[in-house]
Protein backbone atom coordinates (compact mmCIF):
# COMPACT_ATOMS: atom_id res chain seq x y z
CA UNK A 1 0.00 0.00 0.00
CA UNK A 2 1.62 3.21 -1.20
CA UNK A 3 -0.27 5.50 1.19
CA UNK A 4 -1.32 4.11 4.54
CA UNK A 5 -2.92 7.03 6.39
CA UNK A 6 -5.38 9.16 4.43
CA UNK A 7 -6.97 12.49 5.26
CA UNK A 8 -10.48 12.45 3.77
CA UNK A 9 -12.43 15.69 4.05
CA UNK A 10 -16.21 15.85 4.32
CA UNK A 11 -16.95 12.28 5.43
CA UNK A 12 -20.54 13.21 6.27
CA UNK A 13 -21.20 13.84 2.57
CA UNK A 14 -22.33 11.46 -0.15
CA UNK A 15 -18.96 11.12 -1.90
CA UNK A 16 -16.93 11.53 1.29
CA UNK A 17 -18.83 8.73 3.00
CA UNK A 18 -18.23 6.36 0.11
CA UNK A 19 -14.57 7.46 -0.02
CA UNK A 20 -14.08 6.63 3.67
CA UNK A 21 -15.88 3.31 3.22
CA UNK A 22 -13.61 2.23 0.36
CA UNK A 23 -10.46 3.42 2.13
CA UNK A 24 -11.34 1.32 5.18
CA UNK A 25 -12.11 -1.69 2.99
CA UNK A 26 -8.69 -1.34 1.40
CA UNK A 27 -7.00 -1.34 4.80
CA UNK A 28 -6.11 2.34 5.07
CA UNK A 29 -6.11 4.32 8.26
CA UNK A 30 -8.56 7.19 7.78
CA UNK A 31 -8.64 10.61 9.38
CA UNK A 32 -12.05 11.99 8.44
CA UNK A 33 -13.12 15.60 8.84
CA UNK A 34 -16.58 16.88 9.67
CA UNK A 35 -17.91 20.24 10.74
CA UNK A 36 -19.13 18.94 14.10
CA UNK A 37 -17.98 15.95 16.10
CA UNK A 38 -21.62 15.58 17.08
CA UNK A 39 -22.14 13.79 13.78
CA UNK A 40 -19.32 11.30 14.33
CA UNK A 41 -21.46 8.55 15.84
CA UNK A 42 -23.93 8.78 12.96
CA UNK A 43 -21.16 8.43 10.37
CA UNK A 44 -19.61 5.54 12.28
CA UNK A 45 -22.96 3.73 12.39
CA UNK A 46 -23.52 4.24 8.66
CA UNK A 47 -20.07 2.88 7.82
CA UNK A 48 -20.49 -0.05 10.22
CA UNK A 49 -23.74 -1.04 8.50
CA UNK A 50 -21.86 -1.25 5.18
CA UNK A 51 -18.71 -2.94 6.45
CA UNK A 52 -20.48 -5.95 7.93
CA UNK A 53 -18.12 -8.44 9.57
CA UNK A 54 -15.16 -6.14 8.88
CA UNK A 55 -16.71 -3.29 10.86
CA UNK A 56 -15.08 -3.74 14.25
CA UNK A 57 -11.54 -4.00 12.90
CA UNK A 58 -12.00 -1.37 10.19
CA UNK A 59 -13.49 1.27 12.47
CA UNK A 60 -10.45 1.03 14.74
CA UNK A 61 -8.58 2.62 11.84
CA UNK A 62 -10.98 5.59 11.65
CA UNK A 63 -10.71 8.82 13.62
CA UNK A 64 -12.79 11.97 13.30
CA UNK A 65 -11.52 15.54 13.33
CA UNK A 66 -13.59 18.69 13.58
CA UNK A 67 -12.74 21.24 10.91
CA UNK A 68 -14.79 23.84 9.05
CA UNK A 69 -14.03 24.90 5.48
CA UNK A 70 -14.29 28.56 6.48
CA UNK A 71 -11.77 28.32 9.34
CA UNK A 72 -8.09 27.32 9.43
CA UNK A 73 -8.64 25.75 12.85
CA UNK A 74 -8.33 21.98 13.12
CA UNK A 75 -6.92 21.23 9.69
CA UNK A 76 -3.28 20.77 10.72
CA UNK A 77 -4.35 18.42 13.49
CA UNK A 78 -6.39 16.42 10.98
CA UNK A 79 -3.53 16.29 8.47
CA UNK A 80 -0.85 15.40 11.02
CA UNK A 81 0.64 11.97 10.33
CA UNK A 82 -1.16 11.51 7.00
CA UNK A 83 0.56 10.19 3.89
CA UNK A 84 -1.95 11.64 1.45
CA UNK A 85 -5.17 13.66 1.29
CA UNK A 86 -8.42 13.25 -0.62
CA UNK A 87 -10.11 16.64 -0.51
CA UNK A 88 -13.77 15.94 -1.14
CA UNK A 89 -15.63 18.49 0.98
CA UNK A 90 -17.34 21.32 -0.91
CA UNK A 91 -20.81 22.87 -0.64
CA UNK A 92 -23.50 21.66 -3.08
CA UNK A 93 -26.54 23.96 -2.96
CA UNK A 94 -30.11 22.71 -3.31
CA UNK A 95 -31.25 26.11 -4.52
CA UNK A 96 -30.04 29.52 -5.64
CA UNK A 97 -28.15 31.13 -2.73
CA UNK A 98 -28.98 34.71 -1.75
CA UNK A 99 -25.26 35.47 -1.92
CA UNK A 100 -23.06 33.44 -4.27
CA UNK A 101 -20.18 33.82 -1.82
CA UNK A 102 -22.06 31.46 0.51
CA UNK A 103 -21.04 28.75 -1.96
CA UNK A 104 -17.85 30.13 -3.48
CA UNK A 105 -16.27 31.16 -0.17
CA UNK A 106 -16.30 27.72 1.51
CA UNK A 107 -15.09 25.99 -1.67
CA UNK A 108 -12.09 28.27 -2.13
CA UNK A 109 -11.23 28.88 1.52
CA UNK A 110 -11.66 25.20 2.32
CA UNK A 111 -9.18 24.21 -0.35
CA UNK A 112 -6.72 26.84 0.91
CA UNK A 113 -6.97 25.58 4.48
CA UNK A 114 -6.60 21.93 3.47
CA UNK A 115 -3.71 22.61 1.10
CA UNK A 116 -1.79 24.76 3.58
CA UNK A 117 -2.34 22.26 6.40
CA UNK A 118 -1.06 19.42 4.22
CA UNK A 119 1.98 21.42 3.16
CA UNK A 120 2.77 22.33 6.78
CA UNK A 121 2.41 18.72 7.94
CA UNK A 122 4.46 17.22 5.11
CA UNK A 123 1.54 15.58 3.28
CA UNK A 124 2.92 15.60 -0.23
CA UNK A 125 0.11 13.83 -2.16
CA UNK A 126 -3.29 15.44 -2.66
CA UNK A 127 -6.21 14.57 -4.92
CA UNK A 128 -9.02 17.10 -5.13
CA UNK A 129 -12.60 16.24 -6.09
CA UNK A 130 -13.45 18.87 -8.67
CA UNK A 131 -16.32 18.58 -11.18
CA UNK A 132 -17.20 18.51 -14.86
CA UNK A 133 -18.86 21.88 -14.24
CA UNK A 134 -15.30 23.25 -14.16
CA UNK A 135 -14.96 22.01 -17.75
CA UNK A 136 -18.18 22.31 -19.73
CA UNK A 137 -19.79 25.72 -19.22
CA UNK A 138 -19.50 29.18 -20.72
CA UNK A 139 -18.51 27.95 -24.19
CA UNK A 140 -21.83 28.69 -25.88
CA UNK A 141 -24.85 26.41 -26.14
CA UNK A 142 -23.70 25.05 -29.52
CA UNK A 143 -20.50 23.58 -28.03
CA UNK A 144 -21.28 20.35 -26.20
CA UNK A 145 -18.23 18.05 -26.43
CA UNK A 146 -15.40 18.48 -23.96
CA UNK A 147 -12.32 16.84 -22.41
CA UNK A 148 -10.05 17.60 -19.45
CA UNK A 149 -8.22 20.09 -21.67
CA UNK A 150 -11.23 22.41 -21.53
CA UNK A 151 -11.98 24.93 -18.80
CA UNK A 152 -15.30 26.57 -17.99
CA UNK A 153 -15.33 30.21 -19.08
CA UNK A 154 -16.80 32.18 -16.21
CA UNK A 155 -17.65 35.14 -18.46
CA UNK A 156 -19.82 32.87 -20.63
CA UNK A 157 -23.43 31.82 -20.24
CA UNK A 158 -25.25 29.52 -17.79
CA UNK A 159 -22.82 30.23 -14.95
CA UNK A 160 -24.21 29.59 -11.47
CA UNK A 161 -22.68 30.05 -8.04
CA UNK A 162 -21.92 26.32 -7.85
CA UNK A 163 -20.20 26.33 -11.25
CA UNK A 164 -18.13 29.32 -10.16
CA UNK A 165 -17.22 27.64 -6.87
CA UNK A 166 -15.89 24.46 -8.47
CA UNK A 167 -14.09 26.27 -11.30
CA UNK A 168 -12.41 28.87 -9.08
CA UNK A 169 -11.45 26.28 -6.47
CA UNK A 170 -9.76 24.07 -9.05
CA UNK A 171 -7.98 27.06 -10.56
CA UNK A 172 -6.77 27.89 -7.05
CA UNK A 173 -5.54 24.31 -6.69
CA UNK A 174 -3.27 24.54 -9.70
CA UNK A 175 -1.99 27.95 -8.66
CA UNK A 176 -1.08 26.67 -5.20
CA UNK A 177 0.47 23.54 -6.71
CA UNK A 178 2.88 25.72 -8.69
CA UNK A 179 3.86 27.51 -5.50
CA UNK A 180 4.39 24.22 -3.65
CA UNK A 181 6.31 22.00 -6.12
CA UNK A 182 6.99 19.35 -3.46
CA UNK A 183 3.24 18.64 -3.37
CA UNK A 184 2.05 16.03 -5.90
CA UNK A 185 -1.41 17.27 -6.91
CA UNK A 186 -4.16 15.81 -9.11
CA UNK A 187 -7.86 16.47 -9.67
CA UNK A 188 -10.79 14.18 -10.46
CA UNK A 189 -13.74 15.81 -12.20
CA UNK A 190 -16.95 13.80 -11.76
CA UNK A 191 -20.19 14.53 -13.52
CA UNK A 192 -23.58 14.36 -11.79
CA UNK A 193 -23.17 11.61 -9.21
CA UNK A 194 -25.76 8.91 -8.59
CA UNK A 195 -25.32 5.58 -6.81
CA UNK A 196 -26.23 3.98 -3.48
CA UNK A 197 -27.32 6.38 -0.74
CA UNK A 198 -25.75 5.46 2.60
CA UNK A 199 -27.63 7.85 4.87
CA UNK A 200 -31.17 6.95 5.90
CA UNK A 201 -31.88 10.50 7.09
CA UNK A 202 -30.46 12.64 4.28
CA UNK A 203 -30.79 11.58 0.65
CA UNK A 204 -28.56 14.39 -0.55
CA UNK A 205 -28.85 16.32 -3.80
CA UNK A 206 -28.70 13.42 -6.25
CA UNK A 207 -30.90 11.25 -4.06
CA UNK A 208 -33.44 14.06 -3.89
CA UNK A 209 -33.70 14.11 -7.70
CA UNK A 210 -34.59 10.40 -7.82
CA UNK A 211 -36.85 10.69 -4.79
CA UNK A 212 -38.94 13.43 -6.38
CA UNK A 213 -39.25 11.41 -9.57
CA UNK A 214 -40.29 8.27 -7.69
CA UNK A 215 -42.85 10.20 -5.65
CA UNK A 216 -44.37 11.68 -8.81
CA UNK A 217 -43.67 15.24 -7.76
CA UNK A 218 -43.16 16.21 -11.40
CA UNK A 219 -45.81 15.39 -13.99
CA UNK A 220 -43.14 15.04 -16.67
CA UNK A 221 -39.43 15.22 -17.37
CA UNK A 222 -37.57 18.46 -18.14
CA UNK A 223 -35.32 18.75 -21.18
CA UNK A 224 -32.16 18.37 -19.11
CA UNK A 225 -29.29 15.93 -18.92
CA UNK A 226 -25.83 15.82 -17.40
CA UNK A 227 -22.60 13.86 -17.67
CA UNK A 228 -23.37 11.19 -15.08
CA UNK A 229 -21.41 8.65 -13.05
CA UNK A 230 -21.87 6.22 -10.16
CA UNK A 231 -20.34 7.29 -6.85
CA UNK A 232 -18.54 3.95 -6.54
CA UNK A 233 -16.77 4.60 -9.83
CA UNK A 234 -15.88 8.12 -8.76
CA UNK A 235 -14.24 6.63 -5.67
CA UNK A 236 -12.40 3.94 -7.61
CA UNK A 237 -10.94 6.54 -9.97
CA UNK A 238 -9.74 8.65 -7.04
CA UNK A 239 -7.75 5.68 -5.74
CA UNK A 240 -6.34 4.89 -9.19
CA UNK A 241 -5.17 8.49 -9.55
CA UNK A 242 -3.92 8.63 -5.95
CA UNK A 243 -1.59 5.70 -6.53
CA UNK A 244 -0.34 6.87 -9.94
CA UNK A 245 3.10 8.47 -9.57
CA UNK A 246 2.74 10.07 -13.00
CA UNK A 247 -0.64 11.70 -12.33
CA UNK A 248 0.80 14.84 -10.70
CA UNK A 249 -0.43 17.99 -12.42
CA UNK A 250 -3.26 16.20 -14.21
CA UNK A 251 -7.05 16.21 -14.09
CA UNK A 252 -9.26 13.23 -14.90
CA UNK A 253 -12.91 13.40 -15.93
CA UNK A 254 -15.13 10.78 -14.27
CA UNK A 255 -18.20 10.21 -16.45
CA UNK A 256 -20.11 7.20 -17.76
CA UNK A 257 -22.21 9.10 -20.31
CA UNK A 258 -24.55 12.05 -20.54
CA UNK A 259 -27.91 10.96 -19.14
CA UNK A 260 -31.04 12.84 -20.24
CA UNK A 261 -33.55 12.96 -17.40
CA UNK A 262 -36.15 11.40 -19.68
CA UNK A 263 -33.93 8.34 -20.17
CA UNK A 264 -33.42 8.20 -16.42
CA UNK A 265 -37.18 8.26 -15.85
CA UNK A 266 -37.70 5.43 -18.35
CA UNK A 267 -34.95 3.37 -16.66
CA UNK A 268 -36.66 3.82 -13.28
CA UNK A 269 -39.98 2.76 -14.76
CA UNK A 270 -38.44 -0.41 -16.19
CA UNK A 271 -36.54 -1.31 -13.03
CA UNK A 272 -39.37 -0.63 -10.58
CA UNK A 273 -42.80 -1.55 -12.00
CA UNK A 274 -44.37 -1.05 -8.56
CA UNK A 275 -42.34 1.63 -6.77
CA UNK A 276 -41.79 3.56 -10.01
CA UNK A 277 -45.41 3.73 -11.08
CA UNK A 278 -45.59 7.48 -10.26
CA UNK A 279 -42.52 8.36 -12.32
CA UNK A 280 -43.51 10.68 -15.16
CA UNK A 281 -41.83 9.95 -18.50
CA UNK A 282 -43.53 12.52 -20.74
CA UNK A 283 -41.49 15.53 -21.80
CA UNK A 284 -42.23 18.56 -19.64
CA UNK A 285 -42.61 21.86 -21.52
CA UNK A 286 -40.09 24.49 -20.49
CA UNK A 287 -42.83 26.93 -19.45
CA UNK A 288 -44.16 24.36 -16.98
CA UNK A 289 -40.75 23.89 -15.38
CA UNK A 290 -40.44 27.66 -15.03
CA UNK A 291 -43.78 27.62 -13.24
CA UNK A 292 -42.56 24.94 -10.81
CA UNK A 293 -39.42 26.99 -10.21
CA UNK A 294 -41.56 29.67 -8.60
CA UNK A 295 -42.17 27.26 -5.72
CA UNK A 296 -39.10 24.99 -5.72
CA UNK A 297 -35.62 26.56 -5.33
CA UNK A 298 -33.94 23.36 -6.53
CA UNK A 299 -35.70 23.75 -9.88
CA UNK A 300 -34.75 27.41 -10.19
CA UNK A 301 -31.06 26.47 -10.30
CA UNK A 302 -31.34 24.67 -13.64
CA UNK A 303 -33.59 27.00 -15.64
CA UNK A 304 -30.74 28.53 -17.65
CA UNK A 305 -29.60 25.06 -18.72
CA UNK A 306 -32.86 23.88 -20.29
CA UNK A 307 -32.07 22.13 -23.56
CA UNK A 308 -28.30 22.10 -22.99
CA UNK A 309 -26.64 18.70 -22.53
CA UNK A 310 -22.85 18.61 -22.44
CA UNK A 311 -20.69 15.56 -23.05
CA UNK A 312 -17.42 15.27 -21.12
CA UNK A 313 -15.21 12.42 -22.28
CA UNK A 314 -13.62 10.08 -19.75
CA UNK A 315 -11.45 8.39 -22.38
CA UNK A 316 -8.30 9.48 -20.57
CA UNK A 317 -9.14 7.49 -17.41
CA UNK A 318 -10.50 4.54 -19.40
CA UNK A 319 -7.37 4.19 -21.53
CA UNK A 320 -4.84 4.93 -18.82
CA UNK A 321 -6.28 2.79 -16.03
CA UNK A 322 -8.74 0.46 -17.73
CA UNK A 323 -11.41 2.28 -15.70
CA UNK A 324 -14.85 0.96 -16.66
CA UNK A 325 -17.70 2.85 -14.99
CA UNK A 326 -21.19 1.45 -14.60
CA UNK A 327 -23.73 2.85 -17.03
CA UNK A 328 -25.37 6.14 -16.16
CA UNK A 329 -28.79 4.42 -16.12
CA UNK A 330 -27.53 1.77 -13.69
CA UNK A 331 -26.18 4.51 -11.42
CA UNK A 332 -29.62 6.12 -11.26
CA UNK A 333 -31.31 2.78 -10.63
CA UNK A 334 -28.82 2.04 -7.83
CA UNK A 335 -29.82 5.31 -6.17
CA UNK A 336 -33.49 4.30 -6.33
CA UNK A 337 -32.73 0.82 -4.94
CA UNK A 338 -31.03 2.34 -1.92
CA UNK A 339 -33.83 4.83 -1.34
CA UNK A 340 -36.35 1.99 -1.34
CA UNK A 341 -34.19 -0.13 0.98
CA UNK A 342 -33.74 2.78 3.38
CA UNK A 343 -37.48 3.40 3.56
CA UNK A 344 -37.62 6.79 1.85
CA UNK A 345 -40.68 5.71 -0.16
CA UNK A 346 -42.60 4.13 2.72
N, C-alpha and C positions, 0 to 999 in steps of 0.2 A: 504494500500500500504506500503510494508516494506521499500522500498527505494524511496524517493520522488524526489530528485535531482540527476541526473545522468550525469557524465562526459562521453561523447562518442567521441572517437578520430577518426579522418579521416572521417568526415561527407560528404566530397566531393566524397568519393569512393562508389563503388557499394554496398558493405555490410554496410558500415557506414551510407549511405543514407537511406537504408531500416531500419537500427537499430534506427536512429533518428525518422523516420516516425512512427514506431511501438511504441516507447517510448512516443511520443506525443499523439498518439491514446489512449494509456493506461492512460494518465493524468499526466505523469511525467513532471517535469521541466528538460530541457535538456541544458547542456553546451557543445556545439559542437566545436571541434577544426578543424582548417584548416591552411594550410601553409600561405595563404594570405587572409586578410579580403576582398580583391577585389573580391573574389568568393562568398562572403556571400549572395549577392542579388540573384545570380543564384541558389544557394542551396535553399534559401527561396522560390523562385518561383517554383522550382521543387516540394518541399514539399507541397506548397499551392495547386498545381494542383492535388495532390493525396488526400489531406485532405478534399477537397470539402467544404461543409457547416461548417465543424469544423475549417477551416483554420484560421480565424481571431482570435478565442480564443486560439487555439493550439499554434500558432506562437508567442503569447505573452509569452509563457513559454519557448521560445527558444532564447538563446544568443550564439553568436559566439566569439571564442577566437583564436587569432593567435598564433600558436606554431609549430615549426619545429622539426621533429624527431631528427635531428642532433644537436640541441641546447637545453640547459636547460631553456632558456628564455621562459617565458609565461606559463609554465606548472603549476606552483603553483597558479597563478592567475586563470587558468582554473579550477583547482581542488578545489579551495577555496569554502567552503559551500556545497560541494557535499556529498551525502550519500554513493555513490558507483560509480565505474568506469567500463566501457566496453571499453577495449583497442583493437580497431579494426585496426587502421592504421598500414600499413606495405607495403613496395614496392612490386609490382608484375610486373616483367619485361616482355616485349613483345618479347625480343630477348636475345641473349647471351651478357652480359655486357663485356666491355673491361677489367674491373677490378671487380672481384667478390665482393670486399669490397663496391662497389657502391650499392649493394643490402644488403649485410650482415651488414654493418655499420649502416644504418638507422634502420634496424629491431632491432638490439641489443641495440644501443644507445637510440632509441626511447622508448623501454621498460624500460630501466634504468631511463630515465627522467620522464616517467609517474609514474613508481613505487615510485621513491623517492619523487615526488611531492605529490602523494597521501598519503604517509607515513607522510610527513611533515605537511600536512593539515588535518590529522586525518580521511582520507577516508579509512575505514578498510574493504571494500569489493571490490574485483577486479576480473573480468572475462576477460581473454585474449582470443582473437581469434587466435588460432594456426592453424594447418592444418594436414590432413592425411599424408602429405609428411614428417612430423616429426615422422611418425610411420612405413611406409611401404617400405622404401628403404634401400639398402645396405645389404640385407639379402641373396642375390643370386637370380637369375632369377627363380629358381625352387620353391622358397617359395613365395606364393601369398596370404595366408590367415592370417589376422592380427586382433588384438584387441588393446584397449588402453594400455594394458600391454606391448606392443612392442614399441621399440624406433628405429628409423632410425640409422643405423651404418654408420657414416660418412667416415669410411675407406673402405666401400664396394663399389659396382659398381653403375653406373647411378646417381651419385651425382652431382647436378647442384648448381649454386650459390643460387638459390631460395630455394632449399631443405636445403642447409646449413643454410640459413638465418632463416627459420622457426624452424629448429631443435635447433640451437644454442640459438635462442631467447627464446624458451620454456624451454630449460635447464637452461638458466639464470633466468627465472621466478621462477622455483622451488628452485634454490639456494638462490635467494633474499627472497623468502617466508620463508625459514628456518631461515634467519637472522632477519626477521621481524614477529615474531610469532603472533603479534596482528592483522596482516593483514590476512583476510580470502580470500584465492586465489583459483581460479579454472581455467580450460582451456577448450575450446570447439574446436574440431579438425574437421573442415568441409573438405569434399572432393572437387572436382571441382564444382564450384558453377554456376548454371544457374538460370533462373527465370526472372521476368519482369525487363527490363531496365528502369530506371527513367529518364535518361539524354538524351535529344534529340540531343546533340552535341558530346557526347563521349560514344560509346557503351561499352567501357571497354574490358578487355581480353576475358571474356567468350562470350560477345556479338559479338566480332570480329570473333570468331570461327564460330558461327552460320551465321553471315553476309557473310563470305567468302563462306560457303557452299551454302547459298541461291543465291548468285551471280554467282555460278558455277565457282569459281576461282580454284577449284581442279577438275580434270576430274574423280577422284575416291576417295575412302576413305582409309586412312592409317590404318594399323593394330595396332591401339591404342585404349585404353579405360581407364577410370579413375573412382574411387569411386565418385559418383555424387550426388548432392543434390540441392534442390531449395533454393534460398536465403531466402524466407519467412520462411522456416522450420529451416534454420540456425538461424535466428533471434528468432524464438519461443523457440528454445532450449536454447539460451543464457538467455532468461528471466526465463525459468524454472530452470536453474542452478543458476542464480543470486539469486533467492528467496528460494533456498534450503539451509537451515542452515547446513545440513550434507554434502554438496558438497565441503567443504574446502579441499584442497589437492588432488582433483580428476580431471581427464581429461575425456571428453566425446566426442566420435567420432560422427560426424553428417554426415551420409551417407544414401542414399536411396538404391542404388545398384551400382555395377560397370557397366558403360554404354559404350559398344564398340561404336566407332564412326560410324561404319557401321549401327548399330541399330538406332543410332541417325538420320542418314541420311534417313533411311527408315521411321522413325516416322515423319520427316519433310515432306517427300513426301506424306504420307497419310494425314497429317493434312492440307497441303496447295497444292491442285492440281494445282492451278494457280501460286502462288508466289514461290512454291517449284519446279517448272518444271526444273530448272537448277541444282538442287541438284544431284550430282553424287552418285550412290549407289554401283558401282562396286568396288571391292577390288583394292587398288592401290599397285602395286609392290613396295617393299622397295627401289629399285634402283631409281625409279621415284621420290619418296619423297626426296631422297638424292639429286637428281638433282634440285628439287624445292628449297631445302634448300640453294643452292648457291645464290639464289636471294631473299629469304624471311627469315629474321632473326628469325621470330616467329616459323618457321618450324625447324630451326637449333636446337632450344632448346630441341626438343623431339626425336632427332634421336637415342640417346642411349637407349630409352625406347621402340623402335619398337618391337612389339610382347609380351611385358610385360604388364599384366593387373592384378593389385593387388585388393584384396577384403579386405575392412576394416569394420568389423562388428559394427553396431550401436545398438546391442541388449541391451547394458547397459542402454542407454537412453530410448529405447522403453519399457523395463520392469520397469524401475524405475519411469518414468513419464507418461507412456502411450503415448509417442511421436510417431506420425504416419506421417512420411514425405510423400509428394507426390512422385509419381514414377519418376525415373530419366528421362524417356522419356517425361513425362508431363512437367518437369522442362525445358527441351530443347525446347519444343513446346511453352511454355510460353515466353521464350526469343524471339523466332521468332515472336510471336504475337505482342510483344511490339515493336520490330524493325519495323514491318509493320505499326503499329499504329503511330509510331513516324516519319515515312517517310523515313527511311533509305534505302528502296528499290525503292523509287520513281525515 
